[in-house]
Amino acid sequence: MSNCLCLACNHSNSITTKFCSQCGAKLQIQERYRALKVIGQGGFGKTFLAQDESKPSQPRCVIKQFAFETINPNASQGNLDVAIRLFEQEAKRLDNLGKHPQIPELLSFTIHEGKQYLIQEFIDGETLEQELSRVGAFSEQQVRDVLVEVLQILEFVHGKSVIHRDISPDNIIRRRSDQKLVLVDFGAAKHATATLLAKTGTGIGKPSYGAPEQMLGKSVFQSDLFGLGVTCLHLLTNVEPFTLYDVLENEYQWRQFLNGKIVSDVFGKLLDRLTSYRVKERPSSVIETLQVLQPKAAPIKQAPLPIRSSQPIQAPASNSSNSLVLDCGNGVKLELVKVAAGIFDMGSDKDNYEQLIHRVNLREFLIGKYAVTQEQYQAVIGNNPSSFKGALNPVGKVSWHHALAFCQKLSQKTGQKIRLPSEAEWEYAAKGGNQSKGYDYAGSNNLDEVAFYKNNSDSKPHPVGQKKANELVIYGMSGNVWEWCLDDWHESYQAKPDRLKNNGNEPWGNVNSNTNDHSYRMLRGGSWGSRDYNCRSASRNFDSASSRSHFYGFRVVLPLL
C-alpha cells in the first residue's frame, strides 16, 4: 500500500496511485520515492518505510518528514528554529560524511508540498535497544564486540571532524544481511572546528546517555566516547542508565547490577574511564580507546617470513620464475609468489555488493606472499605509522595514497613495476587461482585455520605467516588487515565493462595518485576486528582513498608480460 504523507490524512492507497484518494496529496516525492508505511513518529514528524520507484528493483529506503510546527503548534519560534537546524543538519552531516558501509547513505534532501523531507538508505535490522529487550543483558565479550565495532565507525566520523552527539542503543542497528552494526541518526551531529569547540551552545542528545559537558552545550569528541560507554553499561546490565548513576558519588555504580556476572578488571576500568564525569579522565580519542582494548601479548614463535640476508637477492620477473624476492633495503626482503593465468568466477550471491557473479580472465602475475610488514614499510618509506608496533606485523594506518607511494618507491629501488593488485587479481589469488578448492575463506572453510579475526585476534593484529596458507601458499588474505586494491568503489558488478571481464589485471576506474583525491577505493579480506562474514574471499569493502585506519594495510603485485 502507498501511505499518504499528509499528517492529517495518513490514508492507505493502492501502490499504483499517484495521488491520495482521500486528500488529493501527491504520493511520490521527486516522482520516485513512495512511502509504504509509518515506521516511527516523534516530535519532528513521521518516518516512513519507502521504495525508490526509479530503479527496476525498487529498493527500500527511508523518508524522514519534518513537520515540527504541525505536531507542536504551541512551540516557540526559538524551538522551531532549533528543530529546523537539527533536521537540516542531519542531511548536511550525512552528505559531508559521504559513503561508509556502516552509516546510512543520504539519497535526497528536498521540499515536497511545502514540507522538508530527508530520504536515506534503509537499514534492515534491529536496534541494540530492541536486541537487548529480546535477549537480555550482553556478555562482556558481546559488549567488547559492540565497543570495538562502533569505535571503528567513530574513527571515520571523527576523522571527518564530526561529533555524533547522540550515541545510544536505539541509534545503533545490527544489519540483518551481514550482522554489522550501523550508526544512525545524525540529526544531533556537529561539525567540530576549533572555533565551535570553544563555544557553548544548545544541549543536544538523550539526557541518559549525553555527557555532562554536552548537556551544557559544549560537545567534544570525548562526548561520543561517554555516550558509547554508557551504552555499553546499559547492554552489560540491562538496567537503565539513570538507575545505574549514583548522584552522590557522581559516577555509575554499575557493578552492583551485574547479578553475579564476572567482568575483567581491565575492561571494567575502561568502562569507568569512558563514563567519567570529567573529560580529562576519559580516553583522549577513539584510537587511545582501541589501544586500551589491546592487551600486551607474549612473544609468538615466528614462522618462516620474508627472507633476511646481508646480500641483496634479486631475480628478473619472468614467466619461468615461480617466485621473486625484492630487496627493500637494510637487509629487509619482500617475497612475491607467482599466480598462473586463469579464468574464475568473481563475486558471490551472498551480498548485493558481490553480485553479479561473472567470469573473469587474468594473465599471470606475482603477488606478495604476505601483507606488507612494518619492517618492510619502514625500510622503503622511512617511517612506521602503525598503532600496534611489531616488525613482522602488517603495516597499519596507511591510506590508499600511502600504499601507492610505497609501490612507487619500491619500484624505484628495484627497477620493477610494483603496484597494488586490481580487485580481480586480489580475489583470484585469495580464492587459490587455478588451484582453487572453492573455499569461502582464503585457504579453508574454517576461518580459524587461516585468519586472525574478531573471534581469535585478542583485538589486535598479529605477525604475518602465523596461520595456514591458501592453495597458492599465500598467507593472510583473510583477516589481520583489510587490503587496499587499485579499483574505484562500485556498489556491485552489474555495470562492469566487458573489457575488464576479459582482462582482470586492469583495475576498474581511474588510478589517480593525486593526494587530494578522496574518491572511494576498494578494500578486501577483512581484518583482526572483522566478523567471519567480512573475511570471505568474495567480501567487499571501501573507504576514502585518504582514510587511514589501523585495520587497513596492503600487499603488492608485479605484473608479468
C-alpha positions as CSV (number, residue, x, y, z in Angstrom):
1,M,0.0,0.0,0.0
2,S,1.0,3.6,-0.5
3,N,0.8,5.7,2.7
4,C,-0.2,9.3,2.3
5,L,2.4,11.8,3.6
6,C,-0.2,14.2,4.8
7,L,-0.2,14.3,8.6
8,A,-3.9,15.0,8.8
9,C,-4.8,12.2,6.4
10,N,-2.5,9.1,6.8
11,H,-4.7,7.2,4.3
12,S,-3.5,4.0,2.7
13,N,-3.8,4.0,-1.1
14,S,-3.2,1.5,-3.9
15,I,0.5,1.1,-4.7
16,T,0.0,2.3,-8.2
17,T,-1.9,5.5,-7.2
18,K,-0.2,8.9,-7.9
19,F,-2.5,11.0,-5.7
20,C,-4.2,10.2,-2.3
21,S,-7.8,9.2,-2.9
22,Q,-8.8,10.9,0.3
23,C,-7.0,14.2,0.4
24,G,-5.5,14.6,-3.1
25,A,-1.9,14.9,-1.9
26,K,0.9,13.7,-4.2
27,L,2.1,10.3,-3.1
28,Q,5.6,10.3,-4.8
29,I,8.5,12.6,-3.8
30,Q,10.6,13.7,-6.8
31,E,8.5,11.3,-8.9
32,R,10.3,8.3,-7.4
33,Y,10.1,7.9,-3.6
34,R,6.9,6.4,-2.4
35,A,6.0,6.0,1.3
36,L,4.8,2.5,2.2
37,K,4.1,2.6,5.9
38,V,4.8,4.7,9.0
39,I,7.7,3.1,11.0
40,G,8.2,5.9,13.5
41,Q,6.8,9.2,14.8
42,G,8.4,11.8,17.0
43,G,8.5,15.5,17.8
44,F,9.9,16.3,14.3
45,G,7.5,14.4,12.2
46,K,6.9,10.9,10.8
47,T,9.4,8.4,9.4
48,F,8.2,6.1,6.6
49,L,9.5,2.9,5.1
50,A,9.5,3.7,1.3
51,Q,10.7,2.5,-2.0
52,D,12.6,4.1,-4.9
53,E,10.5,3.5,-7.9
54,S,13.0,5.0,-10.3
55,K,15.0,1.8,-10.1
56,P,14.0,-1.6,-11.5
57,S,14.5,-3.4,-8.2
58,Q,12.6,-0.6,-6.3
59,P,15.0,-0.8,-3.3
60,R,13.7,0.1,0.1
61,C,14.6,3.5,1.6
62,V,13.5,5.7,4.5
63,I,11.6,9.0,4.2
64,K,12.0,11.4,7.2
65,Q,9.4,14.1,7.3
66,F,9.9,17.5,9.0
67,A,6.6,18.7,10.5
68,F,7.6,20.1,13.8
69,E,5.4,23.1,13.6
70,T,2.3,21.0,12.9
71,I,3.0,18.5,15.7
72,N,4.0,21.2,18.1
73,P,1.7,24.2,17.3
74,N,2.5,25.9,20.6
75,A,6.3,25.7,20.2
76,S,8.2,29.0,20.4
77,Q,9.9,30.4,17.4
78,G,13.3,29.6,19.1
79,N,12.4,25.9,19.5
80,L,11.2,25.8,15.9
81,D,14.4,27.3,14.7
82,V,16.5,24.7,16.6
83,A,14.3,21.9,15.2
84,I,14.8,23.2,11.6
85,R,18.5,23.5,12.2
86,L,18.8,19.9,13.5
87,F,16.8,18.4,10.7
88,E,18.8,20.2,8.0
89,Q,22.0,19.4,9.9
90,E,21.4,15.6,9.6
91,A,21.2,16.0,5.8
92,K,24.4,18.1,5.8
93,R,26.3,15.7,8.0
94,L,25.3,12.6,6.0
95,D,26.3,14.4,2.8
96,N,29.6,15.6,4.2
97,L,30.5,12.1,5.6
98,G,30.0,10.6,2.2
99,K,29.8,6.9,1.8
100,H,30.7,4.5,4.6
101,P,29.3,0.9,4.7
102,Q,28.1,1.4,8.3
103,I,26.5,4.8,8.0
104,P,23.2,5.3,6.1
105,E,23.7,6.9,2.7
106,L,21.9,10.2,2.1
107,L,19.8,9.8,-1.1
108,S,18.0,13.2,-1.2
109,F,17.1,16.2,0.8
110,T,14.1,18.1,-0.7
111,I,10.9,20.1,-0.2
112,H,7.7,18.4,-1.2
113,E,4.4,20.2,-1.0
114,G,5.7,22.7,1.5
115,K,7.5,20.4,3.8
116,Q,11.1,19.2,4.1
117,Y,12.0,15.6,3.6
118,L,15.2,13.7,4.1
119,I,15.5,10.4,2.2
120,Q,18.2,7.9,3.1
121,E,19.2,4.3,2.8
122,F,17.1,1.8,4.7
123,I,18.9,-0.3,7.2
124,D,17.1,-3.6,7.7
125,G,17.7,-4.9,11.2
126,E,17.0,-4.3,14.8
127,T,18.5,-1.6,17.2
128,L,20.6,-2.7,20.1
129,E,17.8,-1.4,22.3
130,Q,15.5,-3.9,20.6
131,E,18.1,-6.7,20.8
132,L,18.6,-6.0,24.5
133,S,14.9,-6.3,25.1
134,R,14.8,-9.5,23.2
135,V,17.9,-11.4,24.5
136,G,18.6,-9.7,27.8
137,A,22.0,-8.5,29.2
138,F,25.0,-8.9,26.9
139,S,28.1,-10.8,28.0
140,E,31.5,-9.0,28.4
141,Q,32.7,-10.3,25.0
142,Q,29.5,-9.2,23.3
143,V,29.9,-5.7,24.8
144,R,33.5,-5.6,23.7
145,D,32.5,-6.5,20.2
146,V,30.0,-3.7,20.1
147,L,32.5,-1.3,21.6
148,V,35.2,-2.1,19.0
149,E,32.9,-2.0,16.0
150,V,31.3,1.3,17.0
151,L,34.7,2.8,17.7
152,Q,35.8,1.8,14.2
153,I,32.8,3.8,12.8
154,L,33.5,6.7,15.1
155,E,37.2,6.7,13.9
156,F,35.8,7.5,10.5
157,V,33.3,10.0,11.8
158,H,35.7,11.9,14.0
159,G,38.3,11.8,11.2
160,K,35.8,14.0,9.2
161,S,35.7,16.4,12.3
162,V,32.1,15.4,13.1
163,I,30.8,14.7,16.6
164,H,27.7,12.4,16.6
165,R,26.3,13.7,20.0
166,D,23.6,11.0,20.3
167,I,25.3,7.6,20.8
168,S,22.7,5.3,22.4
169,P,21.4,1.7,21.9
170,D,18.5,2.9,19.8
171,N,20.8,4.7,17.3
172,I,22.9,1.6,16.6
173,I,21.3,-1.0,14.3
174,R,22.5,-4.6,13.7
175,R,22.0,-5.0,10.0
176,R,20.3,-8.3,9.2
177,S,22.2,-9.1,6.0
178,D,25.7,-9.2,7.5
179,Q,25.2,-8.6,11.2
180,K,27.3,-5.4,11.0
181,L,26.5,-2.5,13.3
182,V,25.3,0.7,11.6
183,L,25.4,4.1,13.3
184,V,22.2,6.1,12.5
185,D,20.5,9.4,13.4
186,F,23.0,12.2,12.7
187,G,20.4,14.8,13.5
188,A,22.4,16.0,16.5
189,A,25.8,15.7,14.8
190,K,28.0,18.7,14.9
191,H,31.0,19.7,12.7
192,A,33.8,20.2,15.2
193,T,36.1,23.1,14.4
194,A,38.4,24.8,16.9
195,T,36.0,27.8,17.0
196,L,32.9,25.7,17.6
197,L,34.6,23.6,20.2
198,A,35.3,26.7,22.2
199,K,31.7,27.8,22.1
200,T,28.8,26.9,24.3
201,G,25.5,26.1,22.6
202,T,22.3,24.1,22.9
203,G,22.4,20.9,24.9
204,I,21.8,18.0,22.4
205,G,21.3,14.3,22.8
206,K,19.4,12.0,25.2
207,P,20.0,13.0,28.8
208,S,20.5,9.4,30.0
209,Y,23.4,8.9,27.5
210,G,24.6,12.5,27.0
211,A,27.9,13.6,28.5
212,P,27.7,16.3,31.2
213,E,29.5,18.9,29.0
214,Q,27.2,18.0,26.1
215,M,24.1,18.7,28.2
216,L,25.5,22.1,28.9
217,G,26.0,22.7,25.1
218,K,29.8,22.1,25.0
219,S,30.4,18.9,23.0
220,V,33.9,17.4,22.4
221,F,35.0,14.2,20.7
222,Q,35.1,12.5,24.1
223,S,31.4,13.2,24.5
224,D,30.8,10.5,21.9
225,L,33.0,8.2,24.0
226,F,30.9,8.9,27.0
227,G,27.7,8.1,25.2
228,L,29.2,4.9,23.9
229,G,30.5,4.0,27.4
230,V,27.0,4.4,28.9
231,T,25.6,2.4,26.1
232,C,28.0,-0.4,27.0
233,L,26.9,-0.2,30.7
234,H,23.2,-0.5,29.6
235,L,24.0,-3.5,27.4
236,L,26.1,-5.2,30.1
237,T,23.5,-4.8,32.9
238,N,20.2,-4.4,31.1
239,V,19.5,-1.6,33.6
240,E,18.6,2.0,32.5
241,P,21.5,4.5,32.9
242,F,19.6,6.7,35.3
243,T,19.3,3.8,37.7
244,L,23.0,3.0,37.3
245,Y,24.1,6.5,38.1
246,D,24.9,7.5,41.7
247,V,24.2,11.2,42.1
248,L,26.0,11.4,45.5
249,E,29.2,9.7,44.2
250,N,28.9,11.4,40.7
251,E,29.6,8.1,39.0
252,Y,28.0,5.0,37.5
253,Q,27.7,2.2,40.1
254,W,27.1,-0.5,37.5
255,R,29.0,-3.4,39.2
256,Q,26.2,-3.9,41.7
257,F,23.8,-4.7,38.9
258,L,25.8,-7.5,37.3
259,N,23.9,-10.2,39.1
260,G,26.9,-12.4,39.5
261,K,28.4,-11.8,36.1
262,I,32.2,-11.5,36.0
263,V,33.7,-8.6,34.2
264,S,37.5,-8.4,33.7
265,D,39.3,-5.7,35.7
266,V,40.9,-4.2,32.6
267,F,37.6,-3.9,30.8
268,G,35.8,-2.6,33.9
269,K,38.4,0.1,34.3
270,L,38.0,1.2,30.7
271,L,34.2,1.5,31.1
272,D,34.8,3.6,34.2
273,R,37.1,5.9,32.2
274,L,34.7,6.2,29.3
275,T,31.9,7.2,31.6
276,S,33.9,9.5,33.8
277,Y,32.3,12.9,34.6
278,R,35.5,14.8,33.9
279,V,36.5,14.9,30.2
280,K,40.2,14.7,31.0
281,E,39.8,11.4,32.8
282,R,38.3,9.8,29.7
283,P,40.5,8.4,26.9
284,S,41.6,11.2,24.7
285,S,40.4,9.7,21.4
286,V,39.0,6.7,19.7
287,I,42.5,5.4,18.9
288,E,43.5,5.5,22.5
289,T,40.4,3.6,23.5
290,L,41.1,0.9,20.9
291,Q,44.7,0.7,22.2
292,V,43.5,0.1,25.7
293,L,41.5,-2.8,24.4
294,Q,44.7,-4.5,23.2
295,P,46.4,-6.4,26.0
296,K,50.1,-7.0,25.7
297,A,50.7,-10.4,24.3
298,A,53.6,-12.8,25.0
299,P,56.0,-13.2,22.1
300,I,54.8,-15.5,19.4
301,K,57.1,-18.0,17.8
302,Q,57.7,-16.8,14.3
303,A,57.0,-18.9,11.3
304,P,59.3,-18.5,8.2
305,L,58.8,-15.0,6.9
306,P,60.3,-12.6,4.4
307,I,63.9,-13.6,3.8
308,R,66.7,-11.6,5.5
309,S,70.2,-11.5,4.1
310,S,73.2,-9.3,4.1
311,Q,73.3,-9.7,0.3
312,P,70.5,-8.3,-1.9
313,I,68.6,-11.1,-3.6
314,Q,67.3,-10.0,-6.9
315,A,65.7,-12.0,-9.7
316,P,64.2,-10.9,-13.0
317,A,60.4,-11.0,-13.3
318,S,59.9,-13.7,-15.9
319,N,57.4,-16.2,-16.9
320,S,59.6,-19.1,-15.8
321,S,60.0,-17.7,-12.3
322,N,57.7,-19.1,-9.6
323,S,58.7,-16.5,-7.0
324,L,60.6,-13.3,-6.7
325,V,62.4,-11.7,-3.7
326,L,62.9,-8.0,-3.7
327,D,65.3,-6.0,-1.6
328,C,63.6,-3.3,0.4
329,G,66.9,-2.0,1.8
330,N,68.6,-2.5,5.2
331,G,68.6,-6.3,4.7
332,V,64.8,-6.5,4.6
333,K,63.3,-8.6,1.8
334,L,59.8,-8.9,0.3
335,E,58.8,-12.1,-1.3
336,L,56.2,-12.5,-4.1
337,V,54.7,-15.7,-5.5
338,K,53.6,-16.5,-9.0
339,V,49.8,-16.7,-9.7
340,A,49.3,-18.5,-13.0
341,A,46.9,-17.2,-15.7
342,G,43.4,-18.5,-15.5
343,I,39.7,-17.9,-15.5
344,F,37.5,-17.7,-12.4
345,D,34.0,-16.8,-11.2
346,M,34.2,-13.4,-9.4
347,G,31.7,-12.4,-6.9
348,S,29.0,-14.3,-5.0
349,D,25.3,-14.4,-4.4
350,K,25.6,-13.8,-0.6
351,D,25.6,-10.0,-0.7
352,N,24.3,-7.3,-3.0
353,Y,27.8,-5.7,-3.2
354,E,29.1,-9.1,-4.5
355,Q,26.6,-9.5,-7.4
356,L,26.5,-10.4,-10.2
357,I,28.8,-13.5,-10.3
358,H,30.8,-13.1,-13.6
359,R,33.6,-14.9,-15.3
360,V,37.0,-13.0,-15.4
361,N,40.2,-13.8,-17.4
362,L,43.6,-13.0,-15.9
363,R,47.1,-13.1,-17.1
364,E,49.8,-14.4,-14.8
365,F,51.2,-12.1,-12.2
366,L,53.2,-12.1,-8.9
367,I,51.6,-11.1,-5.6
368,G,53.0,-10.6,-2.1
369,K,53.3,-13.8,-0.2
370,Y,52.3,-11.8,2.9
371,A,50.7,-8.4,3.5
372,V,53.4,-5.7,3.6
373,T,55.0,-5.7,7.1
374,Q,56.0,-2.8,9.3
375,E,59.7,-3.5,8.8
376,Q,59.3,-3.5,5.0
377,Y,57.3,-0.3,5.1
378,Q,60.0,1.3,7.4
379,A,62.8,0.2,5.1
380,V,61.1,1.7,2.0
381,I,59.4,4.8,3.3
382,G,61.4,5.6,6.4
383,N,58.6,5.6,9.0
384,N,56.1,3.3,10.6
385,P,52.6,4.7,11.0
386,S,51.1,1.6,12.7
387,S,49.3,1.8,16.0
388,F,50.3,-1.7,17.1
389,K,54.0,-2.0,16.6
390,G,55.8,-5.2,15.6
391,A,58.4,-5.6,12.8
392,L,56.5,-8.5,11.4
393,N,53.0,-7.3,11.9
394,P,51.3,-6.0,8.8
395,V,51.7,-2.2,8.5
396,G,48.5,-0.4,9.5
397,K,47.1,3.1,9.4
398,V,48.0,3.5,5.8
399,S,45.7,5.2,3.3
400,W,45.4,4.2,-0.4
401,H,47.7,7.0,-1.2
402,H,50.3,5.7,1.2
403,A,50.1,2.3,-0.3
404,L,50.7,3.8,-3.8
405,A,53.7,5.8,-2.5
406,F,55.2,2.6,-1.2
407,C,54.8,0.8,-4.5
408,Q,56.4,3.8,-6.4
409,K,59.4,3.9,-4.0
410,L,59.9,0.2,-4.1
411,S,59.7,0.3,-7.9
412,Q,62.4,2.9,-7.9
413,K,64.6,0.8,-5.6
414,T,64.2,-2.4,-7.5
415,G,63.7,-1.4,-11.1
416,Q,60.4,-3.4,-11.1
417,K,56.9,-2.1,-11.8
418,I,55.3,-2.7,-8.4
419,R,51.7,-1.7,-7.9
420,L,48.6,-2.6,-5.8
421,P,46.5,-5.5,-7.1
422,S,43.4,-5.0,-9.1
423,E,40.3,-6.2,-7.3
424,A,40.0,-9.1,-9.6
425,E,43.7,-10.1,-9.1
426,W,43.2,-9.9,-5.4
427,E,40.1,-12.1,-5.4
428,Y,41.6,-14.6,-7.8
429,A,44.7,-15.0,-5.7
430,A,42.6,-15.2,-2.4
431,K,40.4,-18.0,-3.9
432,G,43.5,-20.0,-4.9
433,G,43.8,-19.1,-8.6
434,N,43.7,-22.1,-10.9
435,Q,44.4,-24.4,-7.8
436,S,41.2,-23.2,-6.1
437,K,39.3,-25.7,-3.9
438,G,36.3,-23.4,-3.7
439,Y,36.8,-22.4,0.0
440,D,34.8,-19.5,1.5
441,Y,37.9,-18.0,3.1
442,A,41.4,-17.8,1.7
443,G,42.6,-21.3,2.1
444,S,39.9,-23.0,4.2
445,N,36.2,-23.2,5.2
446,N,37.4,-23.0,8.8
447,L,38.3,-19.3,9.3
448,D,40.3,-20.0,12.5
449,E,42.8,-22.0,10.4
450,V,43.7,-19.2,8.1
451,A,42.9,-15.9,9.7
452,F,43.1,-13.6,12.7
453,Y,39.6,-12.0,13.0
454,K,37.3,-10.8,15.7
455,N,36.8,-14.2,17.4
456,N,40.5,-15.1,17.8
457,S,42.7,-11.9,17.4
458,D,42.6,-10.7,21.0
459,S,41.6,-7.4,19.5
460,K,45.0,-6.8,17.8
461,P,46.9,-7.6,14.6
462,H,49.4,-10.4,14.5
463,P,52.6,-11.2,12.7
464,V,52.1,-12.3,9.2
465,G,52.5,-16.0,8.3
466,Q,51.1,-17.4,11.6
467,K,48.2,-19.1,10.0
468,K,47.7,-21.7,7.3
469,A,48.4,-20.6,3.7
470,N,46.0,-20.9,0.9
471,E,46.2,-23.1,-2.2
472,L,48.9,-20.9,-3.7
473,V,51.0,-20.7,-0.5
474,I,49.8,-17.1,0.1
475,Y,49.2,-16.1,3.7
476,G,46.7,-13.9,5.4
477,M,44.3,-12.9,2.6
478,S,41.5,-13.4,5.1
479,G,41.7,-11.3,8.3
480,N,44.5,-9.4,10.0
481,V,44.2,-6.2,7.9
482,W,41.9,-5.0,5.2
483,E,44.0,-4.7,2.0
484,W,43.8,-1.8,-0.4
485,C,43.2,-2.5,-4.1
486,L,43.6,-0.2,-7.1
487,D,40.0,-0.1,-8.1
488,D,37.4,2.6,-7.6
489,W,34.4,1.5,-5.4
490,H,31.4,0.3,-7.3
491,E,28.2,-0.9,-5.5
492,S,28.1,-4.2,-7.5
493,Y,29.5,-5.7,-10.6
494,Q,26.4,-5.2,-12.7
495,A,27.8,-2.3,-14.7
496,K,31.3,-3.8,-15.0
497,P,32.6,-3.4,-18.6
498,D,33.2,-6.5,-20.7
499,R,36.8,-5.5,-21.3
500,L,37.5,-5.8,-17.6
501,K,36.0,-9.2,-17.6
502,N,38.4,-10.2,-20.4
503,N,41.3,-8.5,-18.6
504,G,41.0,-8.8,-14.8
505,N,44.6,-7.4,-14.4
506,E,43.2,-3.9,-15.3
507,P,41.6,-2.0,-12.4
508,W,38.1,-0.7,-12.7
509,G,38.3,3.1,-12.5
510,N,40.8,5.9,-12.5
511,V,44.1,5.1,-10.9
512,N,44.8,8.6,-9.6
513,S,47.7,9.1,-7.2
514,N,46.8,12.8,-6.5
515,T,46.9,13.1,-2.7
516,N,43.8,15.4,-2.9
517,D,41.8,12.6,-4.4
518,H,39.3,11.4,-1.8
519,S,37.3,9.0,-4.0
520,Y,36.3,5.7,-2.6
521,R,38.7,2.8,-3.2
522,M,38.4,-1.0,-2.7
523,L,39.4,-2.8,0.5
524,R,39.4,-6.6,0.6
525,G,39.8,-9.5,3.0
526,G,38.6,-8.3,6.4
527,S,40.7,-7.6,9.5
528,W,41.5,-8.6,13.0
529,G,38.4,-6.7,14.1
530,S,36.1,-8.2,11.5
531,R,33.3,-10.8,11.7
532,D,33.7,-14.0,9.8
533,Y,31.3,-12.8,7.1
534,N,33.6,-10.0,6.1
535,C,36.7,-12.2,5.9
536,R,35.3,-14.2,2.9
537,S,37.3,-14.1,-0.3
538,A,34.3,-12.5,-2.1
539,S,33.6,-9.9,0.6
540,R,34.0,-6.2,-0.5
541,N,34.5,-3.0,1.4
542,F,35.6,0.5,0.6
543,D,36.7,3.8,2.1
544,S,38.1,7.2,1.0
545,A,41.5,7.0,-0.6
546,S,42.8,9.3,2.1
547,S,41.4,7.4,5.0
548,R,43.8,5.8,7.5
549,S,42.9,3.1,9.9
550,H,44.9,0.6,12.0
551,F,42.6,-2.0,10.2
552,Y,44.0,-1.0,6.8
553,G,47.1,-2.5,5.1
554,F,48.0,-3.8,1.7
555,R,50.1,-6.3,-0.3
556,V,51.8,-5.7,-3.7
557,V,51.6,-7.1,-7.2
558,L,54.2,-7.3,-10.0
559,P,52.6,-7.8,-13.4
560,L,54.2,-10.3,-15.8
561,L,54.3,-9.7,-19.5
